[in-house]
Amino acid sequence: MKSPCIDLDCIQCCKNTKMILSEKDIDRIQSLGFSYEFFININNGWLELKNKNGICVFNNIRKCIIYENRPEGCELYPLIYNNDNKCTIFDEECPHQSKFLISESLKNKLYNLVTRVFYERYKRMNNDKD
């Protein structure tokens, strides 16, 4: 099984996404030829994937057109970070979460990603005040 998302033709996570992007994600996606303005929404200092008509701009209604280069948060989904409890959890909105195997390594990868995007936002927010 390549991915439950692909095998089950599921795009639930692409609907009304608020996926936070890292600078690494942005660089990788821009290297594919997409402009910053095309795929980034800025929300209180967070850089999020844009939606068009309620779906991620990279989803063509059937699949992700940048799947092999998708953001790290998308790769780790349905594992998400619960900021209130400071822990990783499954997103209860994922209809196929039971089909995913989550290891400590993936939890650590998500924690490192969260730490990085918080730091990147902190730098952006503080540079704006200068």
Backbone as CSV, one residue per row, in Angstrom:
resi,resn,N_x,N_y,N_z,CA_x,CA_y,CA_z,C_x,C_y,C_z
1,MET,0.844,-1.182,0.000,0.000,0.000,0.000,0.884,1.238,0.000
2,LYS,0.802,2.037,-1.035,1.622,3.243,-1.163,1.263,4.241,-0.065
3,SER,0.015,4.608,-0.003,-0.506,5.527,1.002,-2.009,5.301,1.073
4,PRO,-2.560,5.258,2.275,-4.022,5.119,2.370,-4.761,6.217,1.606
5,CYS,-4.208,7.407,1.592,-4.862,8.516,0.880,-4.996,8.210,-0.611
6,ILE,-3.921,7.748,-1.203,-3.928,7.440,-2.633,-4.752,6.194,-2.904
7,ASP,-4.523,5.149,-2.130,-5.226,3.885,-2.345,-6.738,4.025,-2.192
8,LEU,-7.187,4.924,-1.323,-8.610,5.098,-1.065,-9.193,6.325,-1.764
9,ASP,-8.402,6.964,-2.627,-8.843,8.173,-3.338,-9.432,9.208,-2.384
10,CYS,-8.754,9.433,-1.281,-9.247,10.367,-0.270,-8.500,11.693,-0.353
11,ILE,-9.243,12.781,-0.355,-8.649,14.116,-0.346,-9.202,14.941,0.822
12,GLN,-9.731,14.277,1.829,-10.348,14.964,2.959,-9.416,16.007,3.583
13,CYS,-8.147,15.664,3.737,-7.210,16.590,4.387,-6.898,17.808,3.523
14,CYS,-7.228,17.758,2.252,-6.978,18.881,1.338,-8.120,19.893,1.352
15,LYS,-9.197,19.553,2.014,-10.358,20.443,2.055,-10.204,21.446,3.192
16,ASN,-10.357,22.718,2.850,-10.252,23.801,3.834,-9.015,23.664,4.709
17,THR,-7.893,23.365,4.082,-6.659,23.154,4.827,-6.127,24.444,5.436
18,LYS,-5.494,24.301,6.552,-4.779,25.399,7.198,-3.342,24.936,7.449
19,MET,-2.833,24.130,6.513,-1.505,23.543,6.662,-0.454,24.639,6.747
20,ILE,0.310,24.612,7.832,1.394,25.558,8.041,2.605,25.116,7.212
21,LEU,3.246,26.087,6.574,4.398,25.801,5.740,5.692,26.259,6.408
22,SER,6.724,25.473,6.223,8.053,25.875,6.673,8.747,26.584,5.513
23,GLU,9.826,27.279,5.827,10.598,27.932,4.770,11.151,26.890,3.794
24,LYS,11.498,25.719,4.305,11.981,24.621,3.467,10.890,24.181,2.483
25,ASP,9.641,24.064,2.975,8.511,23.717,2.100,8.369,24.741,0.986
26,ILE,8.428,26.008,1.361,8.231,27.093,0.407,9.309,27.069,-0.671
27,ASP,10.556,26.906,-0.250,11.658,26.843,-1.221,11.472,25.678,-2.191
28,ARG,11.095,24.513,-1.652,10.917,23.325,-2.494,9.789,23.547,-3.502
29,ILE,8.671,24.101,-3.064,7.520,24.310,-3.949,7.830,25.395,-4.988
30,GLN,8.503,26.452,-4.573,8.873,27.491,-5.538,9.835,26.947,-6.588
31,SER,10.684,26.002,-6.202,11.625,25.427,-7.176,10.894,24.640,-8.264
32,LEU,9.623,24.310,-8.018,8.809,23.630,-9.023,8.197,24.617,-10.018
33,GLY,8.369,25.918,-9.740,7.859,26.943,-10.649,6.624,27.670,-10.155
34,PHE,6.175,27.386,-8.941,4.993,28.053,-8.400,5.406,29.324,-7.658
35,SER,4.655,30.401,-7.870,4.972,31.665,-7.209,4.453,31.657,-5.774
36,TYR,5.135,32.395,-4.936,4.789,32.565,-3.525,3.314,32.961,-3.382
37,GLU,2.891,33.915,-4.191,1.520,34.428,-4.112,0.484,33.375,-4.489
38,PHE,0.855,32.435,-5.324,-0.082,31.401,-5.772,-0.500,30.470,-4.639
39,PHE,0.433,30.113,-3.755,0.113,29.060,-2.799,0.206,29.443,-1.328
40,ILE,0.558,30.681,-1.017,0.729,31.054,0.393,-0.308,32.066,0.832
41,ASN,-0.904,31.771,1.973,-1.794,32.682,2.670,-1.103,33.028,3.987
42,ILE,-0.991,34.316,4.295,-0.363,34.729,5.553,-1.468,35.006,6.558
43,ASN,-1.394,34.335,7.703,-2.408,34.447,8.743,-1.711,34.652,10.086
44,ASN,-1.672,35.907,10.554,-1.067,36.231,11.838,0.384,35.739,11.931
45,GLY,1.120,35.889,10.857,2.518,35.480,10.843,2.758,34.043,10.420
46,TRP,1.695,33.251,10.367,1.821,31.865,9.904,1.697,31.843,8.392
47,LEU,2.485,31.015,7.751,2.411,30.851,6.299,1.650,29.555,6.041
48,GLU,0.458,29.686,5.489,-0.428,28.541,5.277,-0.629,28.290,3.788
49,LEU,-0.928,27.032,3.470,-1.321,26.703,2.103,-2.624,27.413,1.786
50,LYS,-2.716,27.970,0.599,-3.947,28.622,0.156,-4.976,27.583,-0.261
51,ASN,-6.214,27.977,-0.130,-7.340,27.191,-0.625,-7.978,27.963,-1.768
52,LYS,-8.522,27.237,-2.701,-9.308,27.838,-3.776,-10.593,27.020,-3.864
53,ASN,-11.714,27.699,-3.708,-13.017,27.024,-3.691,-13.064,25.916,-2.638
54,GLY,-12.445,26.182,-1.474,-12.517,25.257,-0.353,-11.586,24.063,-0.406
55,ILE,-10.615,24.104,-1.304,-9.682,22.979,-1.429,-8.272,23.531,-1.679
56,CYS,-7.269,22.808,-1.213,-5.875,23.220,-1.397,-5.612,23.537,-2.866
57,VAL,-4.863,24.606,-3.111,-4.570,25.015,-4.491,-3.810,23.952,-5.278
58,PHE,-3.188,23.011,-4.588,-2.438,21.961,-5.280,-3.253,20.691,-5.502
59,ASN,-4.508,20.712,-5.137,-5.355,19.542,-5.370,-6.260,19.827,-6.562
60,ASN,-6.260,18.926,-7.519,-7.053,19.129,-8.737,-8.431,18.447,-8.638
61,ILE,-8.916,18.271,-7.421,-10.198,17.637,-7.082,-10.069,16.115,-7.025
62,ARG,-9.021,15.572,-7.595,-8.803,14.128,-7.554,-7.574,13.749,-6.740
63,LYS,-6.524,14.608,-6.851,-5.271,14.275,-6.193,-4.399,15.516,-6.056
64,CYS,-3.345,15.375,-5.283,-2.355,16.431,-5.093,-1.409,16.437,-6.285
65,ILE,-1.269,17.588,-6.917,-0.417,17.660,-8.105,1.070,17.810,-7.753
66,ILE,1.377,18.031,-6.484,2.778,18.102,-6.052,3.061,17.036,-4.992
67,TYR,2.349,15.929,-5.050,2.402,14.908,-4.000,3.833,14.537,-3.599
68,GLU,4.709,14.323,-4.550,6.090,13.934,-4.231,6.875,15.081,-3.594
69,ASN,6.381,16.302,-3.709,7.049,17.490,-3.151,6.155,18.239,-2.170
70,ARG,5.142,17.582,-1.654,4.187,18.230,-0.761,4.870,18.681,0.538
71,PRO,4.249,19.611,1.260,4.823,20.084,2.522,5.017,18.946,3.530
72,GLU,5.980,19.144,4.415,6.269,18.133,5.433,5.043,17.807,6.286
73,GLY,4.261,18.822,6.610,3.055,18.586,7.409,2.072,17.679,6.701
74,CYS,1.999,17.797,5.388,1.136,16.922,4.595,1.675,15.490,4.607
75,GLU,2.995,15.352,4.530,3.608,14.027,4.570,3.307,13.312,5.883
76,LEU,3.286,14.063,6.972,3.104,13.473,8.301,1.633,13.269,8.675
77,TYR,0.741,13.904,7.959,-0.688,13.795,8.232,-1.138,12.333,8.093
78,PRO,-2.019,11.830,8.954,-2.921,12.493,9.883,-2.353,12.743,11.287
79,LEU,-1.051,12.603,11.438,-0.423,12.967,12.699,-0.332,14.485,12.754
80,ILE,-0.868,15.078,13.817,-0.836,16.526,13.988,-0.351,16.843,15.393
81,TYR,-0.008,18.092,15.604,0.479,18.527,16.907,-0.634,19.241,17.649
82,ASN,-0.919,18.776,18.853,-1.912,19.414,19.715,-1.162,20.413,20.582
83,ASN,-1.277,21.686,20.249,-0.531,22.721,20.954,-0.998,22.888,22.397
84,ASP,-2.275,22.643,22.671,-2.784,22.785,24.040,-2.125,21.776,24.977
85,ASN,-2.007,20.536,24.517,-1.440,19.473,25.352,0.032,19.197,25.048
86,LYS,0.578,19.910,24.051,1.990,19.751,23.660,2.333,18.302,23.333
87,CYS,1.508,17.705,22.466,1.762,16.318,22.082,1.246,16.057,20.672
88,THR,1.677,14.946,20.092,1.211,14.549,18.771,-0.019,13.666,18.920
89,ILE,-0.978,13.870,18.027,-2.221,13.096,18.037,-2.649,12.835,16.592
90,PHE,-3.586,11.930,16.427,-4.210,11.743,15.123,-5.298,12.802,14.955
91,ASP,-5.398,13.359,13.766,-6.477,14.291,13.466,-7.765,13.493,13.372
92,GLU,-8.707,13.819,14.222,-9.968,13.059,14.226,-10.811,13.293,12.982
93,GLU,-10.460,14.295,12.166,-11.190,14.527,10.920,-10.752,13.596,9.794
94,CYS,-9.647,12.882,9.985,-9.172,11.948,8.964,-10.032,10.682,9.022
95,PRO,-10.741,10.367,7.945,-11.626,9.199,7.962,-10.888,7.858,7.908
96,HIS,-9.589,7.887,7.637,-8.832,6.642,7.480,-7.632,6.568,8.421
97,GLN,-7.695,7.277,9.531,-6.541,7.339,10.426,-6.088,5.967,10.922
98,SER,-6.993,5.017,11.026,-6.623,3.679,11.505,-5.745,2.922,10.498
99,LYS,-5.668,3.405,9.286,-4.874,2.750,8.245,-3.400,3.192,8.254
100,PHE,-3.061,4.159,9.104,-1.701,4.688,9.168,-0.939,4.087,10.333
101,LEU,0.334,3.838,10.098,1.226,3.368,11.152,2.090,4.547,11.587
102,ILE,2.067,4.843,12.860,2.822,5.976,13.369,3.905,5.484,14.310
103,SER,5.125,5.867,14.030,6.274,5.460,14.833,6.763,6.638,15.689
104,GLU,7.622,6.336,16.628,8.246,7.388,17.428,9.066,8.313,16.534
105,SER,9.654,7.743,15.513,10.442,8.535,14.567,9.571,9.597,13.886
106,LEU,8.360,9.221,13.471,7.455,10.192,12.849,6.988,11.243,13.857
107,LYS,6.739,10.819,15.081,6.353,11.784,16.123,7.479,12.796,16.347
108,ASN,8.706,12.307,16.365,9.852,13.205,16.539,10.004,14.146,15.347
109,LYS,9.768,13.620,14.154,9.848,14.449,12.950,8.812,15.572,13.011
110,LEU,7.599,15.246,13.453,6.560,16.270,13.585,6.944,17.292,14.644
111,TYR,7.449,16.836,15.770,7.862,17.765,16.822,8.945,18.721,16.301
112,ASN,9.910,18.189,15.559,10.970,19.026,14.998,10.417,20.030,13.990
113,LEU,9.453,19.596,13.182,8.815,20.503,12.227,8.081,21.626,12.964
114,VAL,7.326,21.273,13.986,6.578,22.272,14.759,7.538,23.270,15.394
115,THR,8.602,22.773,15.976,9.600,23.647,16.592,10.170,24.615,15.555
116,ARG,10.466,24.105,14.372,11.042,24.931,13.307,10.061,26.008,12.837
117,VAL,8.787,25.655,12.590,7.850,26.667,12.077,7.515,27.709,13.145
118,PHE,7.507,27.312,14.418,7.314,28.303,15.489,8.484,29.287,15.496
119,TYR,9.692,28.774,15.348,10.877,29.629,15.335,10.882,30.540,14.102
120,GLU,10.535,29.991,12.952,10.488,30.798,11.735,9.458,31.917,11.857
121,ARG,8.307,31.609,12.442,7.278,32.641,12.648,7.786,33.704,13.616
122,TYR,8.431,33.262,14.680,8.987,34.194,15.662,9.945,35.174,14.980
123,LYS,10.830,34.651,14.124,11.776,35.509,13.401,11.031,36.494,12.496
124,ARG,10.015,36.009,11.767,9.240,36.889,10.877,8.547,37.986,11.660
125,MET,7.934,37.620,12.760,7.169,38.578,13.542,8.091,39.631,14.171
126,ASN,9.276,39.249,14.580,10.204,40.178,15.189,10.920,41.037,14.161
127,ASN,11.146,40.497,12.962,11.759,41.301,11.900,10.801,42.375,11.415
128,ASP,9.497,42.087,11.464,8.493,43.067,11.028,8.463,44.295,11.953
129,LYS,8.929,44.121,13.181,8.883,45.225,14.156,10.092,46.142,14.052
130,ASP,11.116,45.714,13.334,12.336,46.518,13.208,12.133,47.711,12.304
